[in-house]
Amino acid sequence: MKMNITKSYVILFLVVVMTNSLSNSEVLVSPVIETAQNDVCFVPCTSRYGHYECAFDCMHKRYKDGGCVHGRCCCKT
């Protein structure tokens, strides 16, 4: 009897963990939000290439504005 209860709890735990890992909605929604707000994303942002450098490069390329979004330089029209 005790073995069956333990086995049931282990199976339930594994089902919950697998369901949670397969339904990570943040990963699926993130690119959609980013694409809706920014037109072009290119080089990665670093400590030397930050928000101001990204904005300058975007305006130099004739975009309206730009900035670092999720670690990449993204330009807006």
N, CA, C and O atoms as a Tripos MOL2 file, in Angstrom:
@<TRIPOS>MOLECULE
protein
  308   307    77     0     0
PROTEIN
NO_CHARGES

@<TRIPOS>ATOM
      1 N           0.8220   -1.1970    0.0000 N.3       1 MET1
      2 CA          0.0000    0.0000    0.0000 C.3       1 MET1
      3 C           0.8630    1.2570    0.0000 C.2       1 MET1
      4 O           0.6090    2.1840   -0.7690 O.2       1 MET1
      5 N           1.8860    1.2950    0.8620 N.am      2 LYS2
      6 CA          2.7460    2.4720    0.9420 C.3       2 LYS2
      7 C           3.5160    2.6770   -0.3670 C.2       2 LYS2
      8 O           3.7310    3.8120   -0.7940 O.2       2 LYS2
      9 N           3.9200    1.5990   -0.9850 N.am      3 MET3
     10 CA          4.6530    1.6730   -2.2450 C.3       3 MET3
     11 C           3.7800    2.2720   -3.3470 C.2       3 MET3
     12 O           4.2730    3.0480   -4.1660 O.2       3 MET3
     13 N           2.5060    1.9280   -3.3800 N.am      4 ASN4
     14 CA          1.5900    2.4570   -4.3890 C.3       4 ASN4
     15 C           1.3740    3.9570   -4.2150 C.2       4 ASN4
     16 O           1.2900    4.6820   -5.2070 O.2       4 ASN4
     17 N           1.2830    4.4330   -2.9800 N.am      5 ILE5
     18 CA          1.1050    5.8620   -2.7220 C.3       5 ILE5
     19 C           2.3520    6.6280   -3.1410 C.2       5 ILE5
     20 O           2.2490    7.6790   -3.7740 O.2       5 ILE5
     21 N           3.5260    6.1140   -2.7950 N.am      6 THR6
     22 CA          4.7820    6.7620   -3.1800 C.3       6 THR6
     23 C           4.9170    6.8010   -4.6960 C.2       6 THR6
     24 O           5.3090    7.8220   -5.2620 O.2       6 THR6
     25 N           4.5960    5.7040   -5.3450 N.am      7 LYS7
     26 CA          4.6660    5.6420   -6.8070 C.3       7 LYS7
     27 C           3.7000    6.6550   -7.4340 C.2       7 LYS7
     28 O           4.0380    7.3050   -8.4230 O.2       7 LYS7
     29 N           2.5260    6.7850   -6.8700 N.am      8 SER8
     30 CA          1.5460    7.7460   -7.3820 C.3       8 SER8
     31 C           2.0400    9.1790   -7.2310 C.2       8 SER8
     32 O           1.8640    9.9940   -8.1360 O.2       8 SER8
     33 N           2.6570    9.4920   -6.0960 N.am      9 TYR9
     34 CA          3.1970   10.8370   -5.8910 C.3       9 TYR9
     35 C           4.3420   11.1360   -6.8550 C.2       9 TYR9
     36 O           4.4500   12.2530   -7.3620 O.2       9 TYR9
     37 N           5.1830   10.1620   -7.1060 N.am     10 VAL10
     38 CA          6.2920   10.3570   -8.0460 C.3      10 VAL10
     39 C           5.7540   10.5990   -9.4510 C.2      10 VAL10
     40 O           6.2380   11.4840  -10.1570 O.2      10 VAL10
     41 N           4.7760    9.8330   -9.8540 N.am     11 ILE11
     42 CA          4.1840   10.0140  -11.1870 C.3      11 ILE11
     43 C           3.5080   11.3770  -11.2910 C.2      11 ILE11
     44 O           3.6580   12.0690  -12.2980 O.2      11 ILE11
     45 N           2.7690   11.7630  -10.2640 N.am     12 LEU12
     46 CA          2.1180   13.0720  -10.2670 C.3      12 LEU12
     47 C           3.1490   14.1980  -10.3520 C.2      12 LEU12
     48 O           2.9620   15.1580  -11.0990 O.2      12 LEU12
     49 N           4.2270   14.0800   -9.5920 N.am     13 PHE13
     50 CA          5.2880   15.0830   -9.6240 C.3      13 PHE13
     51 C           5.8910   15.1980  -11.0230 C.2      13 PHE13
     52 O           6.0920   16.3050  -11.5220 O.2      13 PHE13
     53 N           6.1780   14.0740  -11.6510 N.am     14 LEU14
     54 CA          6.7590   14.0940  -12.9970 C.3      14 LEU14
     55 C           5.7960   14.6900  -14.0220 C.2      14 LEU14
     56 O           6.2230   15.4060  -14.9270 O.2      14 LEU14
     57 N           4.5230   14.4040  -13.8900 N.am     15 VAL15
     58 CA          3.5280   14.9780  -14.8060 C.3      15 VAL15
     59 C           3.4750   16.4910  -14.6500 C.2      15 VAL15
     60 O           3.4140   17.2120  -15.6460 O.2      15 VAL15
     61 N           3.4980   16.9810  -13.4180 N.am     16 VAL16
     62 CA          3.4740   18.4270  -13.1810 C.3      16 VAL16
     63 C           4.7280   19.0840  -13.7400 C.2      16 VAL16
     64 O           4.6390   20.1340  -14.3760 O.2      16 VAL16
     65 N           5.8860   18.4910  -13.5180 N.am     17 VAL17
     66 CA          7.1440   19.0610  -14.0200 C.3      17 VAL17
     67 C           7.1520   19.0820  -15.5450 C.2      17 VAL17
     68 O           7.5350   20.0860  -16.1450 O.2      17 VAL17
     69 N           6.7400   18.0030  -16.1680 N.am     18 MET18
     70 CA          6.7260   17.9510  -17.6330 C.3      18 MET18
     71 C           5.7210   18.9410  -18.2200 C.2      18 MET18
     72 O           6.0160   19.5960  -19.2200 O.2      18 MET18
     73 N           4.5610   19.0580  -17.6250 N.am     19 THR19
     74 CA          3.5520   20.0000  -18.1080 C.3      19 THR19
     75 C           4.0490   21.4300  -17.9920 C.2      19 THR19
     76 O           3.8530   22.2360  -18.9020 O.2      19 THR19
     77 N           4.6820   21.7430  -16.8890 N.am     20 ASN20
     78 CA          5.2070   23.0920  -16.6820 C.3      20 ASN20
     79 C           6.3170   23.4130  -17.6750 C.2      20 ASN20
     80 O           6.3670   24.5260  -18.2000 O.2      20 ASN20
     81 N           7.1940   22.4720  -17.9370 N.am     21 SER21
     82 CA          8.3020   22.7450  -18.8560 C.3      21 SER21
     83 C           7.8310   22.8570  -20.3030 C.2      21 SER21
     84 O           8.4390   23.5790  -21.0940 O.2      21 SER21
     85 N           6.7710   22.1630  -20.6560 N.am     22 LEU22
     86 CA          6.2710   22.2230  -22.0280 C.3      22 LEU22
     87 C           5.3740   23.4260  -22.2900 C.2      22 LEU22
     88 O           5.1350   23.7720  -23.4470 O.2      22 LEU22
     89 N           4.8810   24.0610  -21.2540 N.am     23 SER23
     90 CA          3.9640   25.1820  -21.4420 C.3      23 SER23
     91 C           4.5740   26.4920  -20.9650 C.2      23 SER23
     92 O           3.9120   27.2580  -20.2650 O.2      23 SER23
     93 N           5.8080   26.7600  -21.3250 N.am     24 ASN24
     94 CA          6.4670   28.0020  -20.9380 C.3      24 ASN24
     95 C           6.0300   29.0880  -21.9120 C.2      24 ASN24
     96 O           6.6350   29.2420  -22.9730 O.2      24 ASN24
     97 N           4.9950   29.8400  -21.5710 N.am     25 SER25
     98 CA          4.4130   30.8210  -22.4840 C.3      25 SER25
     99 C           5.2970   32.0410  -22.6790 C.2      25 SER25
    100 O           5.1710   32.7170  -23.7000 O.2      25 SER25
    101 N           6.1900   32.3520  -21.7420 N.am     26 GLU26
    102 CA          7.0510   33.5270  -21.8810 C.3      26 GLU26
    103 C           7.9680   33.3890  -23.0900 C.2      26 GLU26
    104 O           8.2110   34.3680  -23.7960 O.2      26 GLU26
    105 N           8.4730   32.2020  -23.3320 N.am     27 VAL27
    106 CA          9.3610   31.9770  -24.4690 C.3      27 VAL27
    107 C           8.6000   32.1450  -25.7730 C.2      27 VAL27
    108 O           9.1440   32.6880  -26.7340 O.2      27 VAL27
    109 N           7.3700   31.6960  -25.8270 N.am     28 LEU28
    110 CA          6.5960   31.7800  -27.0560 C.3      28 LEU28
    111 C           6.1180   33.1960  -27.3540 C.2      28 LEU28
    112 O           6.0350   33.5750  -28.5220 O.2      28 LEU28
    113 N           5.8080   33.9740  -26.3480 N.am     29 VAL29
    114 CA          5.2440   35.3050  -26.5460 C.3      29 VAL29
    115 C           6.3260   36.3520  -26.7600 C.2      29 VAL29
    116 O           6.0770   37.3420  -27.4490 O.2      29 VAL29
    117 N           7.4900   36.1790  -26.2080 N.am     30 SER30
    118 CA          8.5390   37.1920  -26.2360 C.3      30 SER30
    119 C           8.8900   37.6780  -27.6410 C.2      30 SER30
    120 O           8.9240   38.8920  -27.8420 O.2      30 SER30
    121 N           9.1560   36.8110  -28.6340 N.am     31 PRO31
    122 CA          9.4770   37.3090  -29.9670 C.3      31 PRO31
    123 C           8.3300   38.0650  -30.6250 C.2      31 PRO31
    124 O           8.5710   38.9800  -31.4120 O.2      31 PRO31
    125 N           7.0980   37.7050  -30.3200 N.am     32 VAL32
    126 CA          5.9540   38.3860  -30.9190 C.3      32 VAL32
    127 C           5.8760   39.8190  -30.4150 C.2      32 VAL32
    128 O           5.6570   40.7380  -31.2030 O.2      32 VAL32
    129 N           6.0520   40.0210  -29.1210 N.am     33 ILE33
    130 CA          6.0190   41.3630  -28.5420 C.3      33 ILE33
    131 C           7.1690   42.1940  -29.0950 C.2      33 ILE33
    132 O           6.9840   43.3530  -29.4630 O.2      33 ILE33
    133 N           8.3480   41.6020  -29.1510 N.am     34 GLU34
    134 CA          9.5140   42.3300  -29.6410 C.3      34 GLU34
    135 C           9.3230   42.7420  -31.0920 C.2      34 GLU34
    136 O           9.6580   43.8700  -31.4530 O.2      34 GLU34
    137 N           8.7990   41.8700  -31.9260 N.am     35 THR35
    138 CA          8.5920   42.1760  -33.3320 C.3      35 THR35
    139 C           7.5460   43.2680  -33.5040 C.2      35 THR35
    140 O           7.6610   44.0990  -34.4040 O.2      35 THR35
    141 N           6.5380   43.2750  -32.6580 N.am     36 ALA36
    142 CA          5.4830   44.2690  -32.7790 C.3      36 ALA36
    143 C           5.9810   45.6720  -32.4360 C.2      36 ALA36
    144 O           5.4750   46.6490  -32.9880 O.2      36 ALA36
    145 N           6.9500   45.7920  -31.5490 N.am     37 GLN37
    146 CA          7.4140   47.0980  -31.1020 C.3      37 GLN37
    147 C           8.6550   47.5810  -31.8530 C.2      37 GLN37
    148 O           8.9270   48.7820  -31.8640 O.2      37 GLN37
    149 N           9.4030   46.6940  -32.4720 N.am     38 ASN38
    150 CA         10.6470   47.0580  -33.1390 C.3      38 ASN38
    151 C          10.6800   46.4560  -34.5350 C.2      38 ASN38
    152 O          10.2140   45.3390  -34.7620 O.2      38 ASN38
    153 N          11.2380   47.2200  -35.4630 N.am     39 ASP39
    154 CA         11.2460   46.7700  -36.8480 C.3      39 ASP39
    155 C          12.4420   45.8890  -37.1860 C.2      39 ASP39
    156 O          12.2820   44.8450  -37.8170 O.2      39 ASP39
    157 N          13.6350   46.2970  -36.7740 N.am     40 VAL40
    158 CA         14.8440   45.5700  -37.1370 C.3      40 VAL40
    159 C          15.7190   45.4070  -35.9040 C.2      40 VAL40
    160 O          16.0280   46.3870  -35.2260 O.2      40 VAL40
    161 N          16.1150   44.1870  -35.6140 N.am     41 CYS41
    162 CA         17.0470   43.9140  -34.5210 C.3      41 CYS41
    163 C          18.2930   43.2710  -35.1170 C.2      41 CYS41
    164 O          18.2120   42.3330  -35.9100 O.2      41 CYS41
    165 N          19.4620   43.8060  -34.7110 N.am     42 PHE42
    166 CA         20.6860   43.2510  -35.2780 C.3      42 PHE42
    167 C          21.7230   43.0150  -34.1990 C.2      42 PHE42
    168 O          21.4750   42.1840  -33.3260 O.2      42 PHE42
    169 N          22.8520   43.6750  -34.1930 N.am     43 VAL43
    170 CA         24.0050   43.3410  -33.3470 C.3      43 VAL43
    171 C          23.6440   43.2210  -31.8670 C.2      43 VAL43
    172 O          22.7420   43.9090  -31.3900 O.2      43 VAL43
    173 N          24.3420   42.3550  -31.1430 N.am     44 PRO44
    174 CA         24.1020   42.2260  -29.7010 C.3      44 PRO44
    175 C          24.5730   43.4600  -28.9350 C.2      44 PRO44
    176 O          25.5680   44.0810  -29.3090 O.2      44 PRO44
    177 N          23.8760   43.8090  -27.8850 N.am     45 CYS45
    178 CA         24.3010   44.8910  -26.9930 C.3      45 CYS45
    179 C          25.2760   44.3230  -25.9640 C.2      45 CYS45
    180 O          25.0790   43.2260  -25.4430 O.2      45 CYS45
    181 N          26.3200   45.0800  -25.6840 N.am     46 THR46
    182 CA         27.3300   44.6720  -24.7110 C.3      46 THR46
    183 C          27.6100   45.8450  -23.7860 C.2      46 THR46
    184 O          26.9320   46.8710  -23.8460 O.2      46 THR46
    185 N          28.6130   45.6880  -22.9300 N.am     47 SER47
    186 CA         28.9850   46.8010  -22.0480 C.3      47 SER47
    187 C          29.6040   47.9480  -22.8470 C.2      47 SER47
    188 O          29.5220   49.1020  -22.4250 O.2      47 SER47
    189 N          30.2160   47.6540  -23.9790 N.am     48 ARG48
    190 CA         30.8150   48.7040  -24.8240 C.3      48 ARG48
    191 C          29.8520   49.2230  -25.8900 C.2      48 ARG48
    192 O          29.9890   50.3530  -26.3570 O.2      48 ARG48
    193 N          28.9050   48.4190  -26.2630 N.am     49 TYR49
    194 CA         27.9030   48.8110  -27.2620 C.3      49 TYR49
    195 C          26.5450   48.7530  -26.5770 C.2      49 TYR49
    196 O          25.8730   47.7220  -26.5910 O.2      49 TYR49
    197 N          26.1520   49.8700  -25.9800 N.am     50 GLY50
    198 CA         24.9360   49.9160  -25.1720 C.3      50 GLY50
    199 C          23.8030   50.6530  -25.8490 C.2      50 GLY50
    200 O          23.7540   50.7690  -27.0740 O.2      50 GLY50
    201 N          22.8930   51.1480  -25.0280 N.am     51 HIS51
    202 CA         21.6740   51.7980  -25.5130 C.3      51 HIS51
    203 C          21.9720   53.0260  -26.3800 C.2      51 HIS51
    204 O          21.3720   53.1970  -27.4410 O.2      51 HIS51
    205 N          22.8900   53.8740  -25.9350 N.am     52 TYR52
    206 CA         23.1610   55.1160  -26.6750 C.3      52 TYR52
    207 C          23.8530   54.8440  -28.0080 C.2      52 TYR52
    208 O          23.5390   55.4880  -29.0090 O.2      52 TYR52
    209 N          24.7820   53.9050  -28.0320 N.am     53 GLU53
    210 CA         25.4390   53.5510  -29.2920 C.3      53 GLU53
    211 C          24.4360   52.9380  -30.2680 C.2      53 GLU53
    212 O          24.4680   53.2120  -31.4680 O.2      53 GLU53
    213 N          23.5590   52.1170  -29.7370 N.am     54 CYS54
    214 CA         22.5260   51.4960  -30.5690 C.3      54 CYS54
    215 C          21.5880   52.5530  -31.1520 C.2      54 CYS54
    216 O          21.2830   52.5260  -32.3450 O.2      54 CYS54
    217 N          21.1310   53.4820  -30.3120 N.am     55 ALA55
    218 CA         20.2330   54.5450  -30.7810 C.3      55 ALA55
    219 C          20.9130   55.3980  -31.8450 C.2      55 ALA55
    220 O          20.2870   55.7640  -32.8390 O.2      55 ALA55
    221 N          22.1930   55.7160  -31.6430 N.am     56 PHE56
    222 CA         22.9380   56.5070  -32.6250 C.3      56 PHE56
    223 C          23.0180   55.7650  -33.9550 C.2      56 PHE56
    224 O          22.7670   56.3520  -35.0080 O.2      56 PHE56
    225 N          23.3680   54.4720  -33.9150 N.am     57 ASP57
    226 CA         23.4670   53.6970  -35.1520 C.3      57 ASP57
    227 C          22.1180   53.5930  -35.8630 C.2      57 ASP57
    228 O          22.0580   53.6530  -37.0910 O.2      57 ASP57
    229 N          21.0430   53.4410  -35.1020 N.am     58 CYS58
    230 CA         19.7150   53.3640  -35.7210 C.3      58 CYS58
    231 C          19.3530   54.6770  -36.4050 C.2      58 CYS58
    232 O          18.8510   54.6730  -37.5280 O.2      58 CYS58
    233 N          19.6050   55.7920  -35.7390 N.am     59 MET59
    234 CA         19.2980   57.0920  -36.3460 C.3      59 MET59
    235 C          20.2110   57.3700  -37.5310 C.2      59 MET59
    236 O          19.7970   58.0110  -38.4970 O.2      59 MET59
    237 N          21.4540   56.8900  -37.4660 N.am     60 HIS60
    238 CA         22.3800   57.0380  -38.5920 C.3      60 HIS60
    239 C          21.8790   56.2420  -39.8050 C.2      60 HIS60
    240 O          22.1120   56.6340  -40.9490 O.2      60 HIS60
    241 N          21.2010   55.1370  -39.5500 N.am     61 LYS61
    242 CA         20.6300   54.3240  -40.6280 C.3      61 LYS61
    243 C          19.2280   54.7960  -41.0150 C.2      61 LYS61
    244 O          18.5090   54.0960  -41.7290 O.2      61 LYS61
    245 N          18.8410   55.9860  -40.5430 N.am     62 ARG62
    246 CA         17.5850   56.6530  -40.8760 C.3      62 ARG62
    247 C          16.3440   56.0060  -40.2680 C.2      62 ARG62
    248 O          15.2490   56.1030  -40.8220 O.2      62 ARG62
    249 N          16.5240   55.3450  -39.1250 N.am     63 TYR63
    250 CA         15.3720   54.8920  -38.3510 C.3      63 TYR63
    251 C          14.9960   55.9860  -37.3750 C.2      63 TYR63
    252 O          15.8150   56.8570  -37.0780 O.2      63 TYR63
    253 N          13.7780   55.9580  -36.8710 N.am     64 LYS64
    254 CA         13.2900   56.9810  -35.9460 C.3      64 LYS64
    255 C          13.9990   56.9120  -34.5990 C.2      64 LYS64
    256 O          14.3560   57.9470  -34.0360 O.2      64 LYS64
    257 N          14.2070   55.7110  -34.0800 N.am     65 ASP65
    258 CA         14.7920   55.5300  -32.7500 C.3      65 ASP65
    259 C          15.3280   54.1120  -32.6440 C.2      65 ASP65
    260 O          15.1350   53.2980  -33.5470 O.2      65 ASP65
    261 N          15.9910   53.8230  -31.5530 N.am     66 GLY66
    262 CA         16.5020   52.4810  -31.3210 C.3      66 GLY66
    263 C          16.9760   52.3160  -29.8970 C.2      66 GLY66
    264 O          17.1270   53.2890  -29.1590 O.2      66 GLY66
    265 N          17.2080   51.0820  -29.5220 N.am     67 GLY67
    266 CA         17.6930   50.7810  -28.1860 C.3      67 GLY67
    267 C          17.8840   49.2890  -28.0080 C.2      67 GLY67
    268 O          17.4920   48.4920  -28.8600 O.2      67 GLY67
    269 N          18.4910   48.9210  -26.8880 N.am     68 CYS68
    270 CA         18.7450   47.5130  -26.5910 C.3      68 CYS68
    271 C          17.4670   46.8490  -26.0730 C.2      68 CYS68
    272 O          16.8700   47.2980  -25.0950 O.2      68 CYS68
    273 N          17.0660   45.7850  -26.7410 N.am     69 VAL69
    274 CA         15.8890   45.0130  -26.3570 C.3      69 VAL69
    275 C          16.2980   43.5480  -26.2880 C.2      69 VAL69
    276 O          16.7370   42.9690  -27.2820 O.2      69 VAL69
    277 N          16.1540   42.9570  -25.1140 N.am     70 HIS70
    278 CA         16.5130   41.5490  -24.9000 C.3      70 HIS70
    279 C          17.9330   41.2500  -25.3750 C.2      70 HIS70
    280 O          18.1920   40.1910  -25.9470 O.2      70 HIS70
    281 N          18.8500   42.1870  -25.1350 N.am     71 GLY71
    282 CA         20.2550   41.9530  -25.4560 C.3      71 GLY71
    283 C          20.6470   42.2150  -26.8920 C.2      71 GLY71
    284 O          21.7800   41.9270  -27.2770 O.2      71 GLY71
    285 N          19.7460   42.7520  -27.6970 N.am     72 ARG72
    286 CA         20.0680   43.0770  -29.0910 C.3      72 ARG72
    287 C          19.6840   44.5100  -29.3870 C.2      72 ARG72
    288 O          18.7770   45.0640  -28.7660 O.2      72 ARG72
    289 N          20.3820   45.1090  -30.3430 N.am     73 CYS73
    290 CA         20.0780   46.4710  -30.7690 C.3      73 CYS73
    291 C          18.9180   46.4120  -31.7580 C.2      73 CYS73
    292 O          19.0170   45.7770  -32.8080 O.2      73 CYS73
    293 N          17.8180   47.0790  -31.4120 N.am     74 CYS74
    294 CA         16.6150   47.0710  -32.2510 C.3      74 CYS74
    295 C          16.2530   48.4960  -32.6480 C.2      74 CYS74
    296 O          16.2550   49.4020  -31.8150 O.2      74 CYS74
    297 N          15.9420   48.6860  -33.9270 N.am     75 CYS75
    298 CA         15.6080   50.0090  -34.4600 C.3      75 CYS75
    299 C          14.1110   50.0950  -34.7540 C.2      75 CYS75
    300 O          13.4790   49.1070  -35.1270 O.2      75 CYS75
    301 N          13.5550   51.3030  -34.5770 N.am     76 LYS76
    302 CA         12.1300   51.5550  -34.8210 C.3      76 LYS76
    303 C          11.9660   52.5700  -35.9480 C.2      76 LYS76
    304 O          12.7950   53.4630  -36.1230 O.2      76 LYS76
    305 N          10.8820   52.4180  -36.7080 N.am     77 THR77
    306 CA         10.6080   53.4030  -37.7580 C.3      77 THR77
    307 C           9.7620   54.5190  -37.2180 C.2      77 THR77
    308 O           9.4240   55.4480  -37.9520 O.2      77 THR77
@<TRIPOS>BOND
     1     1     2 1
     2     2     3 1
     3     3     4 2
     4     3     5 am
     5     5     6 1
     6     6     7 1
     7     7     8 2
     8     7     9 am
     9     9    10 1
    10    10    11 1
    11    11    12 2
    12    11    13 am
    13    13    14 1
    14    14    15 1
    15    15    16 2
    16    15    17 am
    17    17    18 1
    18    18    19 1
    19    19    20 2
    20    19    21 am
    21    21    22 1
    22    22    23 1
    23    23    24 2
    24    23    25 am
    25    25    26 1
    26    26    27 1
    27    27    28 2
    28    27    29 am
    29    29    30 1
    30    30    31 1
    31    31    32 2
    32    31    33 am
    33    33    34 1
    34    34    35 1
    35    35    36 2
    36    35    37 am
    37    37    38 1
    38    38    39 1
    39    39    40 2
    40    39    41 am
    41    41    42 1
    42    42    43 1
    43    43    44 2
    44    43    45 am
    45    45    46 1
    46    46    47 1
    47    47    48 2
    48    47    49 am
    49    49    50 1
    50    50    51 1
    51    51    52 2
    52    51    53 am
    53    53    54 1
    54    54    55 1
    55    55    56 2
    56    55    57 am
    57    57    58 1
    58    58    59 1
    59    59    60 2
    60    59    61 am
    61    61    62 1
    62    62    63 1
    63    63    64 2
    64    63    65 am
    65    65    66 1
    66    66    67 1
    67    67    68 2
    68    67    69 am
    69    69    70 1
    70    70    71 1
    71    71    72 2
    72    71    73 am
    73    73    74 1
    74    74    75 1
    75    75    76 2
    76    75    77 am
    77    77    78 1
    78    78    79 1
    79    79    80 2
    80    79    81 am
    81    81    82 1
    82    82    83 1
    83    83    84 2
    84    83    85 am
    85    85    86 1
    86    86    87 1
    87    87    88 2
    88    87    89 am
    89    89    90 1
    90    90    91 1
    91    91    92 2
    92    91    93 am
    93    93    94 1
    94    94    95 1
    95    95    96 2
    96    95    97 am
    97    97    98 1
    98    98    99 1
    99    99   100 2
   100    99   101 am
   101   101   102 1
   102   102   103 1
   103   103   104 2
   104   103   105 am
   105   105   106 1
   106   106   107 1
   107   107   108 2
   108   107   109 am
   109   109   110 1
   110   110   111 1
   111   111   112 2
   112   111   113 am
   113   113   114 1
   114   114   115 1
   115   115   116 2
   116   115   117 am
   117   117   118 1
   118   118   119 1
   119   119   120 2
   120   119   121 am
   121   121   122 1
   122   122   123 1
   123   123   124 2
   124   123   125 am
   125   125   126 1
   126   126   127 1
   127   127   128 2
   128   127   129 am
   129   129   130 1
   130   130   131 1
   131   131   132 2
   132   131   133 am
   133   133   134 1
   134   134   135 1
   135   135   136 2
   136   135   137 am
   137   137   138 1
   138   138   139 1
   139   139   140 2
   140   139   141 am
   141   141   142 1
   142   142   143 1
   143   143   144 2
   144   143   145 am
   145   145   146 1
   146   146   147 1
   147   147   148 2
   148   147   149 am
   149   149   150 1
   150   150   151 1
   151   151   152 2
   152   151   153 am
   153   153   154 1
   154   154   155 1
   155   155   156 2
   156   155   157 am
   157   157   158 1
   158   158   159 1
   159   159   160 2
   160   159   161 am
   161   161   162 1
   162   162   163 1
   163   163   164 2
   164   163   165 am
   165   165   166 1
   166   166   167 1
   167   167   168 2
   168   167   169 am
   169   169   170 1
   170   170   171 1
   171   171   172 2
   172   171   173 am
   173   173   174 1
   174   174   175 1
   175   175   176 2
   176   175   177 am
   177   177   178 1
   178   178   179 1
   179   179   180 2
   180   179   181 am
   181   181   182 1
   182   182   183 1
   183   183   184 2
   184   183   185 am
   185   185   186 1
   186   186   187 1
   187   187   188 2
   188   187   189 am
   189   189   190 1
   190   190   191 1
   191   191   192 2
   192   191   193 am
   193   193   194 1
   194   194   195 1
   195   195   196 2
   196   195   197 am
   197   197   198 1
   198   198   199 1
   199   199   200 2
   200   199   201 am
   201   201   202 1
   202   202   203 1
   203   203   204 2
   204   203   205 am
   205   205   206 1
   206   206   207 1
   207   207   208 2
   208   207   209 am
   209   209   210 1
   210   210   211 1
   211   211   212 2
   212   211   213 am
   213   213   214 1
   214   214   215 1
   215   215   216 2
   216   215   217 am
   217   217   218 1
   218   218   219 1
   219   219   220 2
   220   219   221 am
   221   221   222 1
   222   222   223 1
   223   223   224 2
   224   223   225 am
   225   225   226 1
   226   226   227 1
   227   227   228 2
   228   227   229 am
   229   229   230 1
   230   230   231 1
   231   231   232 2
   232   231   233 am
   233   233   234 1
   234   234   235 1
   235   235   236 2
   236   235   237 am
   237   237   238 1
   238   238   239 1
   239   239   240 2
   240   239   241 am
   241   241   242 1
   242   242   243 1
   243   243   244 2
   244   243   245 am
   245   245   246 1
   246   246   247 1
   247   247   248 2
   248   247   249 am
   249   249   250 1
   250   250   251 1
   251   251   252 2
   252   251   253 am
   253   253   254 1
   254   254   255 1
   255   255   256 2
   256   255   257 am
   257   257   258 1
   258   258   259 1
   259   259   260 2
   260   259   261 am
   261   261   262 1
   262   262   263 1
   263   263   264 2
   264   263   265 am
   265   265   266 1
   266   266   267 1
   267   267   268 2
   268   267   269 am
   269   269   270 1
   270   270   271 1
   271   271   272 2
   272   271   273 am
   273   273   274 1
   274   274   275 1
   275   275   276 2
   276   275   277 am
   277   277   278 1
   278   278   279 1
   279   279   280 2
   280   279   281 am
   281   281   282 1
   282   282   283 1
   283   283   284 2
   284   283   285 am
   285   285   286 1
   286   286   287 1
   287   287   288 2
   288   287   289 am
   289   289   290 1
   290   290   291 1
   291   291   292 2
   292   291   293 am
   293   293   294 1
   294   294   295 1
   295   295   296 2
   296   295   297 am
   297   297   298 1
   298   298   299 1
   299   299   300 2
   300   299   301 am
   301   301   302 1
   302   302   303 1
   303   303   304 2
   304   303   305 am
   305   305   306 1
   306   306   307 1
   307   307   308 2
@<TRIPOS>SUBSTRUCTURE
     1 MET1         2 RESIDUE 1 A MET
     2 LYS2         6 RESIDUE 1 A LYS
     3 MET3        10 RESIDUE 1 A MET
     4 ASN4        14 RESIDUE 1 A ASN
     5 ILE5        18 RESIDUE 1 A ILE
     6 THR6        22 RESIDUE 1 A THR
     7 LYS7        26 RESIDUE 1 A LYS
     8 SER8        30 RESIDUE 1 A SER
     9 TYR9        34 RESIDUE 1 A TYR
    10 VAL10       38 RESIDUE 1 A VAL
    11 ILE11       42 RESIDUE 1 A ILE
    12 LEU12       46 RESIDUE 1 A LEU
    13 PHE13       50 RESIDUE 1 A PHE
    14 LEU14       54 RESIDUE 1 A LEU
    15 VAL15       58 RESIDUE 1 A VAL
    16 VAL16       62 RESIDUE 1 A VAL
    17 VAL17       66 RESIDUE 1 A VAL
    18 MET18       70 RESIDUE 1 A MET
    19 THR19       74 RESIDUE 1 A THR
    20 ASN20       78 RESIDUE 1 A ASN
    21 SER21       82 RESIDUE 1 A SER
    22 LEU22       86 RESIDUE 1 A LEU
    23 SER23       90 RESIDUE 1 A SER
    24 ASN24       94 RESIDUE 1 A ASN
    25 SER25       98 RESIDUE 1 A SER
    26 GLU26      102 RESIDUE 1 A GLU
    27 VAL27      106 RESIDUE 1 A VAL
    28 LEU28      110 RESIDUE 1 A LEU
    29 VAL29      114 RESIDUE 1 A VAL
    30 SER30      118 RESIDUE 1 A SER
    31 PRO31      122 RESIDUE 1 A PRO
    32 VAL32      126 RESIDUE 1 A VAL
    33 ILE33      130 RESIDUE 1 A ILE
    34 GLU34      134 RESIDUE 1 A GLU
    35 THR35      138 RESIDUE 1 A THR
    36 ALA36      142 RESIDUE 1 A ALA
    37 GLN37      146 RESIDUE 1 A GLN
    38 ASN38      150 RESIDUE 1 A ASN
    39 ASP39      154 RESIDUE 1 A ASP
    40 VAL40      158 RESIDUE 1 A VAL
    41 CYS41      162 RESIDUE 1 A CYS
    42 PHE42      166 RESIDUE 1 A PHE
    43 VAL43      170 RESIDUE 1 A VAL
    44 PRO44      174 RESIDUE 1 A PRO
    45 CYS45      178 RESIDUE 1 A CYS
    46 THR46      182 RESIDUE 1 A THR
    47 SER47      186 RESIDUE 1 A SER
    48 ARG48      190 RESIDUE 1 A ARG
    49 TYR49      194 RESIDUE 1 A TYR
    50 GLY50      198 RESIDUE 1 A GLY
    51 HIS51      202 RESIDUE 1 A HIS
    52 TYR52      206 RESIDUE 1 A TYR
    53 GLU53      210 RESIDUE 1 A GLU
    54 CYS54      214 RESIDUE 1 A CYS
    55 ALA55      218 RESIDUE 1 A ALA
    56 PHE56      222 RESIDUE 1 A PHE
    57 ASP57      226 RESIDUE 1 A ASP
    58 CYS58      230 RESIDUE 1 A CYS
    59 MET59      234 RESIDUE 1 A MET
    60 HIS60      238 RESIDUE 1 A HIS
    61 LYS61      242 RESIDUE 1 A LYS
    62 ARG62      246 RESIDUE 1 A ARG
    63 TYR63      250 RESIDUE 1 A TYR
    64 LYS64      254 RESIDUE 1 A LYS
    65 ASP65      258 RESIDUE 1 A ASP
    66 GLY66      262 RESIDUE 1 A GLY
    67 GLY67      266 RESIDUE 1 A GLY
    68 CYS68      270 RESIDUE 1 A CYS
    69 VAL69      274 RESIDUE 1 A VAL
    70 HIS70      278 RESIDUE 1 A HIS
    71 GLY71      282 RESIDUE 1 A GLY
    72 ARG72      286 RESIDUE 1 A ARG
    73 CYS73      290 RESIDUE 1 A CYS
    74 CYS74      294 RESIDUE 1 A CYS
    75 CYS75      298 RESIDUE 1 A CYS
    76 LYS76      302 RESIDUE 1 A LYS
    77 THR77      306 RESIDUE 1 A THR
